[in-house]
Amino acid sequence: MDKTAEGIMIFKAYIAIAKWLRLERELDHIQVYRQAMRLCASVIQNSYGLSLEQLQEPSREGIETANYHFKELGEVGFRTFMKSLGVAGMGDVLSPEGTGDLIALLRIFLRVVIEYEPEEVVDKYAKDIKTTCFTQLEGEDVWAQLEEFADSIFEENREALL
């Protein structure tokens, strides 16, 4: 898979996973999702040389994919949903770096959630994102170091998000 296609796939998967989490438990503040999406889009644009226009369709597709699978499978269908994205299990087509980038986007999303959401929302999202990164994406080795990356991205962009 070429770099452009991988960047698009990573962004679509991030959007789909974030949407699935919102279907399970909506954020108290929708702006949190929008802020995280802007941050993650910026990271993918810079890392993969993509334009904002190139991310619009994957964003829409990610939302539609999550909505469809959640409606069809319910919360118990998360593993099947992840496989359908091509990022977990036997269907995984991402490079190791691509998987790390997807985990980084999920860490950024979690960082924004931690900043603005109440404790019960943070607890749910933190548990689900960590479980996803460890069990579905096999990212236990990079989890801690990506926390520092997510913190730095958030802090560098904090003023622009408000």
MODELLER restraints for C-alpha pairs under 7 A, 6 or more apart:
rsr = mdl.restraints
at = mdl.atoms
rsr.add(forms.Gaussian(group=physical.xy_distance, feature=features.Distance(at['CA:3:A'], at['CA:48:A']), mean=6.37, stdev=0.5))
rsr.add(forms.Gaussian(group=physical.xy_distance, feature=features.Distance(at['CA:4:A'], at['CA:48:A']), mean=6.09, stdev=0.5))
rsr.add(forms.Gaussian(group=physical.xy_distance, feature=features.Distance(at['CA:4:A'], at['CA:50:A']), mean=6.94, stdev=0.5))
rsr.add(forms.Gaussian(group=physical.xy_distance, feature=features.Distance(at['CA:6:A'], at['CA:94:A']), mean=6.79, stdev=0.5))
rsr.add(forms.Gaussian(group=physical.xy_distance, feature=features.Distance(at['CA:6:A'], at['CA:98:A']), mean=6.87, stdev=0.5))
rsr.add(forms.Gaussian(group=physical.xy_distance, feature=features.Distance(at['CA:7:A'], at['CA:44:A']), mean=6.34, stdev=0.5))
rsr.add(forms.Gaussian(group=physical.xy_distance, feature=features.Distance(at['CA:7:A'], at['CA:48:A']), mean=5.64, stdev=0.5))
rsr.add(forms.Gaussian(group=physical.xy_distance, feature=features.Distance(at['CA:8:A'], at['CA:55:A']), mean=6.57, stdev=0.5))
rsr.add(forms.Gaussian(group=physical.xy_distance, feature=features.Distance(at['CA:8:A'], at['CA:58:A']), mean=6.42, stdev=0.5))
rsr.add(forms.Gaussian(group=physical.xy_distance, feature=features.Distance(at['CA:10:A'], at['CA:98:A']), mean=6.87, stdev=0.5))
rsr.add(forms.Gaussian(group=physical.xy_distance, feature=features.Distance(at['CA:10:A'], at['CA:102:A']), mean=5.65, stdev=0.5))
rsr.add(forms.Gaussian(group=physical.xy_distance, feature=features.Distance(at['CA:11:A'], at['CA:58:A']), mean=6.79, stdev=0.5))
rsr.add(forms.Gaussian(group=physical.xy_distance, feature=features.Distance(at['CA:12:A'], at['CA:58:A']), mean=4.70, stdev=0.5))
rsr.add(forms.Gaussian(group=physical.xy_distance, feature=features.Distance(at['CA:12:A'], at['CA:59:A']), mean=5.51, stdev=0.5))
rsr.add(forms.Gaussian(group=physical.xy_distance, feature=features.Distance(at['CA:12:A'], at['CA:61:A']), mean=6.77, stdev=0.5))
rsr.add(forms.Gaussian(group=physical.xy_distance, feature=features.Distance(at['CA:12:A'], at['CA:62:A']), mean=4.80, stdev=0.5))
rsr.add(forms.Gaussian(group=physical.xy_distance, feature=features.Distance(at['CA:13:A'], at['CA:62:A']), mean=6.23, stdev=0.5))
rsr.add(forms.Gaussian(group=physical.xy_distance, feature=features.Distance(at['CA:13:A'], at['CA:85:A']), mean=6.11, stdev=0.5))
rsr.add(forms.Gaussian(group=physical.xy_distance, feature=features.Distance(at['CA:14:A'], at['CA:102:A']), mean=6.41, stdev=0.5))
rsr.add(forms.Gaussian(group=physical.xy_distance, feature=features.Distance(at['CA:14:A'], at['CA:105:A']), mean=6.67, stdev=0.5))
rsr.add(forms.Gaussian(group=physical.xy_distance, feature=features.Distance(at['CA:14:A'], at['CA:106:A']), mean=6.69, stdev=0.5))
rsr.add(forms.Gaussian(group=physical.xy_distance, feature=features.Distance(at['CA:15:A'], at['CA:59:A']), mean=5.98, stdev=0.5))
rsr.add(forms.Gaussian(group=physical.xy_distance, feature=features.Distance(at['CA:15:A'], at['CA:62:A']), mean=5.25, stdev=0.5))
rsr.add(forms.Gaussian(group=physical.xy_distance, feature=features.Distance(at['CA:15:A'], at['CA:63:A']), mean=6.38, stdev=0.5))
rsr.add(forms.Gaussian(group=physical.xy_distance, feature=features.Distance(at['CA:16:A'], at['CA:62:A']), mean=4.12, stdev=0.5))
rsr.add(forms.Gaussian(group=physical.xy_distance, feature=features.Distance(at['CA:16:A'], at['CA:63:A']), mean=5.26, stdev=0.5))
rsr.add(forms.Gaussian(group=physical.xy_distance, feature=features.Distance(at['CA:16:A'], at['CA:65:A']), mean=6.42, stdev=0.5))
rsr.add(forms.Gaussian(group=physical.xy_distance, feature=features.Distance(at['CA:16:A'], at['CA:66:A']), mean=5.14, stdev=0.5))
rsr.add(forms.Gaussian(group=physical.xy_distance, feature=features.Distance(at['CA:19:A'], at['CA:63:A']), mean=5.99, stdev=0.5))
rsr.add(forms.Gaussian(group=physical.xy_distance, feature=features.Distance(at['CA:19:A'], at['CA:66:A']), mean=6.15, stdev=0.5))
rsr.add(forms.Gaussian(group=physical.xy_distance, feature=features.Distance(at['CA:20:A'], at['CA:66:A']), mean=5.33, stdev=0.5))
rsr.add(forms.Gaussian(group=physical.xy_distance, feature=features.Distance(at['CA:20:A'], at['CA:70:A']), mean=6.94, stdev=0.5))
rsr.add(forms.Gaussian(group=physical.xy_distance, feature=features.Distance(at['CA:27:A'], at['CA:121:A']), mean=6.84, stdev=0.5))
rsr.add(forms.Gaussian(group=physical.xy_distance, feature=features.Distance(at['CA:28:A'], at['CA:117:A']), mean=6.56, stdev=0.5))
rsr.add(forms.Gaussian(group=physical.xy_distance, feature=features.Distance(at['CA:29:A'], at['CA:117:A']), mean=7.00, stdev=0.5))
rsr.add(forms.Gaussian(group=physical.xy_distance, feature=features.Distance(at['CA:32:A'], at['CA:112:A']), mean=6.29, stdev=0.5))
rsr.add(forms.Gaussian(group=physical.xy_distance, feature=features.Distance(at['CA:32:A'], at['CA:113:A']), mean=6.24, stdev=0.5))
rsr.add(forms.Gaussian(group=physical.xy_distance, feature=features.Distance(at['CA:32:A'], at['CA:116:A']), mean=6.85, stdev=0.5))
rsr.add(forms.Gaussian(group=physical.xy_distance, feature=features.Distance(at['CA:35:A'], at['CA:161:A']), mean=6.04, stdev=0.5))
rsr.add(forms.Gaussian(group=physical.xy_distance, feature=features.Distance(at['CA:36:A'], at['CA:108:A']), mean=6.69, stdev=0.5))
rsr.add(forms.Gaussian(group=physical.xy_distance, feature=features.Distance(at['CA:36:A'], at['CA:109:A']), mean=5.05, stdev=0.5))
rsr.add(forms.Gaussian(group=physical.xy_distance, feature=features.Distance(at['CA:36:A'], at['CA:112:A']), mean=6.10, stdev=0.5))
rsr.add(forms.Gaussian(group=physical.xy_distance, feature=features.Distance(at['CA:40:A'], at['CA:105:A']), mean=5.67, stdev=0.5))
rsr.add(forms.Gaussian(group=physical.xy_distance, feature=features.Distance(at['CA:45:A'], at['CA:51:A']), mean=6.01, stdev=0.5))
rsr.add(forms.Gaussian(group=physical.xy_distance, feature=features.Distance(at['CA:69:A'], at['CA:81:A']), mean=6.17, stdev=0.5))
rsr.add(forms.Gaussian(group=physical.xy_distance, feature=features.Distance(at['CA:82:A'], at['CA:88:A']), mean=5.73, stdev=0.5))
rsr.add(forms.Gaussian(group=physical.xy_distance, feature=features.Distance(at['CA:83:A'], at['CA:89:A']), mean=5.93, stdev=0.5))
rsr.add(forms.Gaussian(group=physical.xy_distance, feature=features.Distance(at['CA:83:A'], at['CA:91:A']), mean=5.54, stdev=0.5))
rsr.add(forms.Gaussian(group=physical.xy_distance, feature=features.Distance(at['CA:86:A'], at['CA:92:A']), mean=4.69, stdev=0.5))
rsr.add(forms.Gaussian(group=physical.xy_distance, feature=features.Distance(at['CA:86:A'], at['CA:93:A']), mean=5.80, stdev=0.5))
rsr.add(forms.Gaussian(group=physical.xy_distance, feature=features.Distance(at['CA:87:A'], at['CA:93:A']), mean=6.18, stdev=0.5))
rsr.add(forms.Gaussian(group=physical.xy_distance, feature=features.Distance(at['CA:87:A'], at['CA:94:A']), mean=6.17, stdev=0.5))
rsr.add(forms.Gaussian(group=physical.xy_distance, feature=features.Distance(at['CA:88:A'], at['CA:136:A']), mean=5.44, stdev=0.5))
rsr.add(forms.Gaussian(group=physical.xy_distance, feature=features.Distance(at['CA:88:A'], at['CA:137:A']), mean=5.81, stdev=0.5))
rsr.add(forms.Gaussian(group=physical.xy_distance, feature=features.Distance(at['CA:89:A'], at['CA:136:A']), mean=6.96, stdev=0.5))
rsr.add(forms.Gaussian(group=physical.xy_distance, feature=features.Distance(at['CA:99:A'], at['CA:137:A']), mean=6.78, stdev=0.5))
rsr.add(forms.Gaussian(group=physical.xy_distance, feature=features.Distance(at['CA:103:A'], at['CA:133:A']), mean=6.19, stdev=0.5))
rsr.add(forms.Gaussian(group=physical.xy_distance, feature=features.Distance(at['CA:104:A'], at['CA:146:A']), mean=5.79, stdev=0.5))
rsr.add(forms.Gaussian(group=physical.xy_distance, feature=features.Distance(at['CA:104:A'], at['CA:150:A']), mean=6.70, stdev=0.5))
rsr.add(forms.Gaussian(group=physical.xy_distance, feature=features.Distance(at['CA:106:A'], at['CA:129:A']), mean=6.78, stdev=0.5))
rsr.add(forms.Gaussian(group=physical.xy_distance, feature=features.Distance(at['CA:107:A'], at['CA:146:A']), mean=6.88, stdev=0.5))
rsr.add(forms.Gaussian(group=physical.xy_distance, feature=features.Distance(at['CA:107:A'], at['CA:147:A']), mean=6.36, stdev=0.5))
rsr.add(forms.Gaussian(group=physical.xy_distance, feature=features.Distance(at['CA:107:A'], at['CA:150:A']), mean=5.79, stdev=0.5))
rsr.add(forms.Gaussian(group=physical.xy_distance, feature=features.Distance(at['CA:108:A'], at['CA:150:A']), mean=4.67, stdev=0.5))
rsr.add(forms.Gaussian(group=physical.xy_distance, feature=features.Distance(at['CA:110:A'], at['CA:125:A']), mean=6.87, stdev=0.5))
rsr.add(forms.Gaussian(group=physical.xy_distance, feature=features.Distance(at['CA:110:A'], at['CA:126:A']), mean=6.47, stdev=0.5))
rsr.add(forms.Gaussian(group=physical.xy_distance, feature=features.Distance(at['CA:111:A'], at['CA:150:A']), mean=6.54, stdev=0.5))
rsr.add(forms.Gaussian(group=physical.xy_distance, feature=features.Distance(at['CA:111:A'], at['CA:151:A']), mean=6.69, stdev=0.5))
rsr.add(forms.Gaussian(group=physical.xy_distance, feature=features.Distance(at['CA:113:A'], at['CA:122:A']), mean=6.19, stdev=0.5))
rsr.add(forms.Gaussian(group=physical.xy_distance, feature=features.Distance(at['CA:114:A'], at['CA:122:A']), mean=5.58, stdev=0.5))
rsr.add(forms.Gaussian(group=physical.xy_distance, feature=features.Distance(at['CA:133:A'], at['CA:139:A']), mean=5.25, stdev=0.5))
rsr.add(forms.Gaussian(group=physical.xy_distance, feature=features.Distance(at['CA:133:A'], at['CA:140:A']), mean=6.98, stdev=0.5))
rsr.add(forms.Gaussian(group=physical.xy_distance, feature=features.Distance(at['CA:134:A'], at['CA:140:A']), mean=5.01, stdev=0.5))
